[in-house]
Amino acid sequence: MDFRFTPEQEAFRQEIRDFLQEVLPSSKAVAEDAWLLGFDRAFSKKMASRGWIGLTWPRQYGGQGRSYLDRLILTEELLRHGAPVAAHWLGDRQMGPSILRYGSEAQKAAFLPGIVSGDLVFCIGMSEPGAGSDLAGLQTRAMQQGDEFVLHGQKIWTSFAHQADYCYLVARTTPEGPKHKGISEFLVDMKTPGITIKPIVDMTGAHHFNEVFFDDVRIPQEALVGEKDRGWYQIASQLDYERSGIERLMSNYALMDAIRRHVRDTGRDRSEVVRHRLAQLHIEFTMGKLMIYRVAWLLTQGVVPNAESAAAKAYCTEFEQRLAQAASELMGGYGQLLPGSPCAPLDGRVARAYLYAPAYTIQGGTSAILRNIMATRGLGLPV
């Protein structure tokens, strides 16, 4: 499969590579899951100085007005090189576009400059202990009292809550009625009294997830994003940005590349079985890349890619799991050794990838939910 780009796009890709070679010493690279584990505000500021945060946003709000394909080229190179992008990732990918679409002019003026400058870090308050895949089942409440909303509830799996400046919070504002209605979105200052953050360390030993508790947290009415009780419909478009990024395919790209080199250097590429396994991974990776690029192309045409985003996310995250499985099998028993073990191949990265792999098809929407979206919105099947 031959991906062709315009001369301008190829020049942009080379500009990104030159920038990364200059500012990203190997000690700063994060081999896998750079968008989750590579938190570096200083690097985000360097990105901002090039105008590469908010790349597709209108110029009047600090963006560059470039295409979604340009942004895809940018994120592809950042992930390929393990750049520590986590500090600005959520604001750039998700929160900024949501504020652009639904926020007031005052909110745009207050938040968008801070995102494009790399100064504001966001976390997302969606999932709850009893409402993960079924987000409409959330129970966190934001009850209006005069010119304030008062928050009570709990969020879980909240990446970067312990480092974020603001939380983009989803809460129930009208308890009565169908569960998909009566939900609203808010911009919550994480320094507001009544917010408690507790870390969640995953089984690889990494900490980016958190539990967040809201106990009588008072926020101004101006924190409401868009229309009260219309949050579910606003979230639906926001999730298309979250699900369809190339991070769903390239979280473990560096590992796939390292496995190829390891097999070659150890002479195991003489095995036909090994060569076929690596070739299959390359084919599946290329297919995923095609799906991601198609979503970006649809966005440039003004199409809302609901079903296409769901299909891309489901395929790509399942590929990431197959990649981790293949890496473990190609390394044999040594592949199960964690980082720090004397004989662990590739510094234990294989075991780390294998342990984290189940999360890929859960975070950002489970594969079961995504298949429902593909069926109802893509194929028009009855609910």
C-alpha positions in Angstrom: 0.0 0.0 0.0 1.5 3.3 -1.1 0.6 6.4 0.9 1.4 9.5 -1.2 1.5 13.0 0.1 1.9 16.4 -1.4 5.4 18.0 -1.5 4.2 20.5 1.1 3.1 17.6 3.4 6.4 15.8 2.9 8.3 19.0 3.7 6.2 19.4 6.9 7.0 15.8 7.9 10.7 16.5 7.5 10.4 19.7 9.5 8.9 17.7 12.4 11.7 15.1 12.2 14.4 17.8 12.2 12.7 19.5 15.2 12.5 16.2 17.2 16.1 15.4 16.4 17.1 18.8 17.8 15.0 19.0 20.9 14.5 15.3 21.9 17.6 13.7 23.3 17.2 10.0 23.7 16.8 10.3 27.5 13.6 12.3 26.9 12.0 9.7 24.5 9.3 7.5 25.9 9.4 4.2 24.0 5.8 3.2 24.2 2.5 5.0 25.1 4.2 8.4 24.9 0.8 10.2 24.9 0.0 8.6 28.3 3.4 8.4 30.0 5.5 11.2 28.5 4.4 14.2 30.6 6.7 17.1 30.0 5.4 20.7 30.1 8.7 22.0 28.8 8.4 19.9 25.7 4.8 21.1 25.2 6.1 24.7 25.3 8.6 23.9 22.6 5.8 22.5 20.5 3.7 25.6 21.1 6.6 27.8 20.0 6.3 26.2 16.5 2.5 26.6 16.4 2.0 22.9 16.6 -0.7 22.8 19.3 -4.1 23.6 18.0 -2.8 23.1 14.4 -6.2 22.8 12.8 -7.9 25.6 14.8 -8.9 28.9 13.3 -6.1 31.5 13.4 -8.3 33.9 15.3 -8.1 31.5 18.3 -4.4 30.9 18.0 -4.4 28.0 15.6 -2.8 27.6 12.2 -5.9 26.7 10.2 -4.2 23.6 8.7 -5.9 20.4 7.7 -6.6 17.3 9.8 -4.2 15.4 7.5 -1.4 17.8 8.5 -2.3 17.2 12.2 -2.2 13.4 11.5 1.3 13.7 10.0 2.4 15.7 13.1 1.0 13.2 15.6 2.3 10.3 13.7 5.9 11.6 13.8 5.6 12.5 17.5 4.5 9.0 18.4 7.0 7.4 16.1 9.8 9.1 18.0 8.3 8.7 21.5 7.9 12.4 22.1 6.6 13.3 25.6 3.3 14.9 24.5 1.0 14.0 27.4 0.9 17.5 28.9 -0.9 19.1 26.0 -2.4 16.0 24.4 -6.0 16.1 25.8 -6.3 19.9 25.4 -5.1 19.7 21.8 -7.0 16.6 20.8 -10.3 17.0 22.6 -10.9 19.9 24.9 -9.9 22.6 22.5 -12.2 21.4 19.7 -15.1 21.0 22.2 -14.6 24.6 23.5 -14.4 25.8 19.9 -17.7 24.1 19.0 -19.7 24.6 22.2 -18.0 27.1 24.4 -18.9 30.8 24.8 -16.8 33.5 23.5 -15.6 34.2 27.0 -14.6 30.6 27.4 -12.8 30.6 24.1 -10.9 33.7 25.2 -10.1 32.2 28.6 -8.9 28.7 27.6 -7.8 28.4 24.0 -4.8 30.7 24.3 -3.6 28.7 27.3 -3.9 25.4 25.4 -2.1 26.6 22.2 0.7 28.1 24.4 1.2 24.8 26.3 0.3 26.4 29.6 -3.0 24.6 30.4 -3.2 20.9 31.2 -6.6 19.2 31.1 -8.0 16.0 32.5 -11.3 14.5 31.5 -14.0 13.7 34.1 -16.1 11.1 32.4 -15.9 7.5 33.6 -17.2 6.6 37.0 -17.0 3.3 39.1 -20.5 2.4 37.9 -20.5 4.1 34.5 -17.6 3.3 32.3 -18.8 2.1 28.9 -22.3 3.2 29.8 -21.4 6.8 30.3 -25.1 7.9 30.3 -25.3 6.0 33.6 -23.1 8.5 35.4 -24.2 9.7 38.9 -22.0 12.7 39.6 -24.3 15.6 40.1 -24.0 19.3 39.4 -27.1 21.0 41.0 -27.7 24.7 40.3 -27.9 27.0 43.4 -28.3 30.6 42.4 -25.3 31.5 40.1 -23.3 28.5 41.1 -23.3 24.7 40.5 -22.5 22.4 43.4 -20.7 19.2 42.5 -21.0 15.8 44.3 -19.7 12.5 43.0 -16.7 10.5 41.9 -14.7 10.0 38.7 -12.2 7.2 37.9 -9.5 6.4 35.4 -8.9 10.1 35.2 -5.5 10.5 33.4 -3.3 13.4 34.7 -5.8 14.6 37.3 -2.9 15.0 39.7 -1.1 17.3 37.2 -4.0 19.0 35.5 -5.0 22.6 35.8 -8.6 22.0 34.7 -11.0 19.1 34.4 -13.5 18.9 31.6 -16.3 17.4 33.7 -19.5 15.6 32.7 -22.2 15.6 35.4 -25.9 15.1 35.8 -27.8 18.4 36.1 -31.3 17.0 36.0 -31.7 13.7 37.8 -35.2 12.9 36.5 -36.0 11.6 33.0 -34.2 9.3 30.5 -30.5 8.8 31.4 -29.2 10.2 28.1 -30.8 13.5 29.0 -30.1 15.9 31.9 -26.3 15.7 31.5 -24.1 18.8 31.2 -20.4 19.6 30.7 -18.3 21.9 32.8 -14.8 23.4 33.0 -13.6 22.9 36.6 -10.5 24.5 38.1 -8.7 21.6 39.8 -7.7 24.0 42.7 -11.3 24.4 43.7 -11.9 23.4 47.4 -13.6 20.0 47.8 -11.7 18.1 45.1 -9.7 15.1 46.4 -7.4 13.1 44.0 -6.2 9.6 44.8 -3.6 7.8 42.5 -4.3 4.5 40.7 -1.1 2.6 39.8 -1.6 0.1 37.0 0.0 -3.3 37.0 2.9 -2.1 35.0 3.8 0.2 37.9 2.8 3.4 36.0 0.7 6.2 37.5 -1.3 8.4 35.1 -4.8 7.2 36.2 -6.5 8.7 39.3 -9.7 8.6 41.3 -11.2 12.1 41.7 -13.8 12.9 44.4 -16.0 16.0 44.4 -17.5 16.9 47.8 -19.6 20.1 47.8 -17.4 21.6 45.1 -18.8 25.0 44.0 -18.2 26.3 40.5 -19.5 29.4 38.8 -22.4 29.3 36.3 -19.9 30.4 33.7 -18.2 27.0 33.9 -21.1 25.4 32.0 -20.1 24.5 28.4 -22.8 24.8 25.9 -26.4 24.1 26.9 -27.5 22.8 30.2 -28.9 19.2 30.0 -27.6 18.8 26.4 -24.2 17.4 27.3 -24.8 13.9 26.0 -25.1 15.3 22.4 -22.0 17.4 22.8 -20.0 14.4 24.1 -21.0 12.3 21.1 -19.1 14.5 18.7 -16.2 14.9 21.2 -15.6 11.2 21.4 -15.0 11.0 17.6 -11.8 13.1 18.2 -10.8 10.8 21.1 -11.3 7.5 19.4 -9.9 8.0 16.0 -6.4 9.4 16.6 -3.3 7.5 15.4 -2.4 7.0 19.0 -4.8 4.1 18.9 -2.5 2.4 16.4 0.9 3.6 17.3 1.1 3.3 21.1 3.4 0.4 20.7 5.0 1.3 17.3 8.4 1.7 18.9 8.1 -1.9 20.3 7.3 -3.3 16.9 10.3 -1.6 15.4 12.5 -2.8 18.2 11.3 -6.4 17.8 12.2 -6.3 14.1 15.7 -5.1 14.9 16.1 -7.6 17.7 15.1 -10.5 15.5 17.4 -9.3 12.7 20.4 -8.8 15.1 20.0 -12.2 16.8 19.6 -14.0 13.5 16.1 -15.2 14.2 14.9 -13.7 11.0 16.2 -16.8 9.3 13.1 -18.6 10.6 10.3 -18.6 8.1 7.7 -18.7 10.9 9.2 -15.5 12.5 9.4 -13.7 9.2 5.8 -14.5 8.4 4.7 -13.3 11.9 6.5 -10.0 11.4 5.0 -9.6 7.9 1.5 -10.2 9.2 2.0 -7.5 11.9 3.2 -5.1 9.2 0.2 -5.8 7.0 -2.2 -5.3 9.9 -0.4 -2.1 10.9 -0.7 -0.7 7.4 -4.4 -1.5 7.3 -4.9 0.4 10.5 -3.0 3.3 9.1 -5.3 3.4 6.1 -8.4 3.5 8.4 -7.0 6.3 10.5 -6.0 8.4 7.4 -9.5 7.8 6.0 -11.0 9.3 9.2 -8.7 12.3 8.9 -9.7 12.8 5.2 -13.4 12.6 6.1 -12.9 15.3 8.7 -11.2 17.5 6.1 -14.4 17.1 4.0 -16.6 18.3 6.9 -18.0 14.8 7.5 -18.6 13.6 11.1 -17.1 10.1 11.0 -19.1 8.4 13.8 -19.0 4.8 12.4 -15.6 5.2 10.8 -14.0 6.5 14.0 -15.6 3.5 15.9 -14.3 1.0 13.3 -10.8 2.5 13.3 -10.6 2.5 17.1 -11.9 -1.1 17.4 -9.5 -2.4 14.8 -6.4 -0.5 15.9 -6.6 -1.2 19.6 -7.2 -4.9 18.9 -4.1 -4.8 16.7 -2.2 -3.3 19.6 -3.1 -6.3 21.6 -2.1 -8.7 18.9 1.2 -6.9 18.6 1.9 -7.2 22.4 1.0 -10.9 22.2 3.2 -11.5 19.2 6.1 -9.7 20.8 5.8 -11.8 23.9 5.7 -15.0 21.9 8.7 -14.0 19.7 10.7 -13.4 22.9 9.7 -16.6 24.5 10.0 -17.0 28.3 12.4 -14.0 28.4 9.6 -11.8 27.2 7.9 -12.1 30.5 10.7 -10.4 32.4 9.8 -7.0 33.7 12.0 -3.9 33.5 14.9 -4.2 35.9 15.3 -7.9 35.4 18.9 -8.8 34.4 18.0 -10.9 31.4 14.9 -9.0 30.2 15.0 -8.4 26.5 14.5 -4.8 25.3 14.7 -3.6 28.9 11.5 -5.4 29.9 9.4 -3.4 27.4 7.8 -6.6 26.0 6.4 -7.6 29.4 5.2 -4.0 30.1 3.4 -3.9 26.7 1.8 -7.3 27.4 0.5 -6.3 30.8 -0.9 -3.0 29.6 -2.5 -4.4 26.4 -5.9 -5.3 27.9 -6.5 -1.6 28.6 -6.4 -0.6 24.9 -9.8 -2.0 24.1 -11.4 -0.5 27.2 -10.1 3.0 27.4 -11.8 5.4 25.0 -14.8 3.1 24.6 -14.9 -0.7 24.7 -14.9 -2.8 21.5 -18.4 -4.0 22.2 -19.7 -0.4 22.4 -17.8 0.5 19.2 -19.4 -2.4 17.4 -22.8 -1.1 18.4 -22.0 2.3 16.9 -20.8 0.6 13.7 -24.0 -1.3 13.5 -26.5 1.5 14.3 -24.8 4.5 12.8 -22.8 2.8 10.1 -25.1 0.0 8.9 -28.4 1.5 10.0 -29.4 -1.6 12.0 -32.1 -1.2 14.6 -31.2 -0.3 18.2 
